[in-house]
C-alpha cells in the first residue's frame, strides 16, 4: 500500500488525467450524475414514505368501516329500498363470530349546537368508546381521552379538537375543567387533541361517551357505523366479506344484495399505496444503479483511450524495468481515483438536493416529503459498490496496457 503515498504515483495520475481535462471531466460527470440520481431518488422515496406513514401512523390500517344503507332486493317479506340501521347487537355478533377480528368499534355521530359564553357553532358530535383511542390514536395536547368510567356512569364529559378550542377559547386560555354546552346540556372538558391530517369517516372534532350520546340523542341500541380491525395475519378483505354476510343474516337481507351495506376498506387502500412505494423504490434502485454502471463503463472507455495514447510511455517504463503488475496497478488506481472522487461529489450533491427538498416540501403538517434522507449504510454500500466497479472496469485497460510488448510500444509513433 506504500505506493499510494508515493508522490510520483499521484503526479503521474494527475498528469495523465490532465492531458485531456475536458474528456476527464465529462467522464466524471457520468459517475457523478449516477450517484446523485441514486441518492436523490432514494431520499425522495423515503421522504414520501415518511409522509405517508405520518398521515396513517395513528390508524390501525388493517381495518374496514361498515355502515347501513338501503336494500336493493326484496327478501322474506321486506320490500326493496328498506333502510338498514346497524345496532350494538350487530357489532357484538360480528366481533364474536367472524374469524380474525381484533376489535369492533361501534360509533355514532350527529350534529349539534355547541356554546361557550357568547361563542357558538354547529359541529359534528361523536359518541365513542375508549377503544377508539387504540385504533385511531389521538394525539392529546392536554388532558385525556374517554375512559371506561365515563362510559359506565354516562358522564357528561367531552374531548375536543384543537380547532374547536381555537374557536371557543382565547389563546393560552385554560380549557381543562371548563364547561361547554351541547344541545343545552353542560359538558366538562377533559381533554384536547391535535386534529390529524387524515379523517377516516365523518370529521371527529368532539367526542363524548357513547352511552351519554345514546341518552342525549335518543339513539337506543342504534349505531351509525362500525370500525372493524383485523388481526395482523388475517386478510381484511375476507373479514369484510364475512362481516357483511353475517350482518345480512342478522337483518333479514338478501345474500346477494350488495347495496344494503356501504364500506370503506382501509387495509386494501393501504396495500395499494405501500405497493406503489415498494415499486417506486425498486424503480429508483434500477434507474440509479443503471446510470451508475453506465458512468463506470465510461471511465473504462476513457482509460482505454488513455492507454492507447500512452503506448510509447508504457513501453519506456517496461524497458526501464517496470513490471506488468506495476503498470496494471497504476491504471487501476486511476480508475478508482476517478470513480471515488466522482462518487463523493455525487453523494455531497445528492445530500444538498435532499436538504433543499426538505426545506421546500418537507415543512408543516401538509408536507409532501417528510425528512427525505438516505441511511448511511446505503451511502456506504453505494460508495463501496462504486469503488468495486471502478476497480473491475480498470482491469480492462490495465490488461490492455500490459499486453503490449516493450519493443512494439517503443516503435509506436
Buried (B, 14 or more C-beta within 10 A) or exposed (E): EEEEEEEEBBEBBEEBBEEBEEEBEEBBBBBBBBBBBBBBBBBBBBBBBBBBEBBBEBBBBBBBBBBBBEBBBEBEEBEEEBEBBBBBEBBEBBBEEBEBBBBBBBBBBBEBEBBBEEEBEEBEBBBBBBBBBBBBBBEBEBBBBBBEEBBEEBBBBBBBBBBBBEBBBEEEEEBEEBBBBBBEBEBEBBBBBBBBEEEBBBEBBBBBBBBBBBBBBEBEEBBBBBBBBBEEEBEBBEBBBBBBBBBBEBBEBBEEBEBBBEBBBBBBEBBEBBEEBEEBBEEBBEBBBEBBBEBBBBBBBBBBEBBEEBBBBBBBBBEEEBEEEBBBBBBBBBBBBBBBEBBBBBBBBBBEBBBEBBEEBBEEEEBBBBBBBBEEEBBEEBBEBBBEBBBEBBBBBBBBBBEBEBEEBBEEE
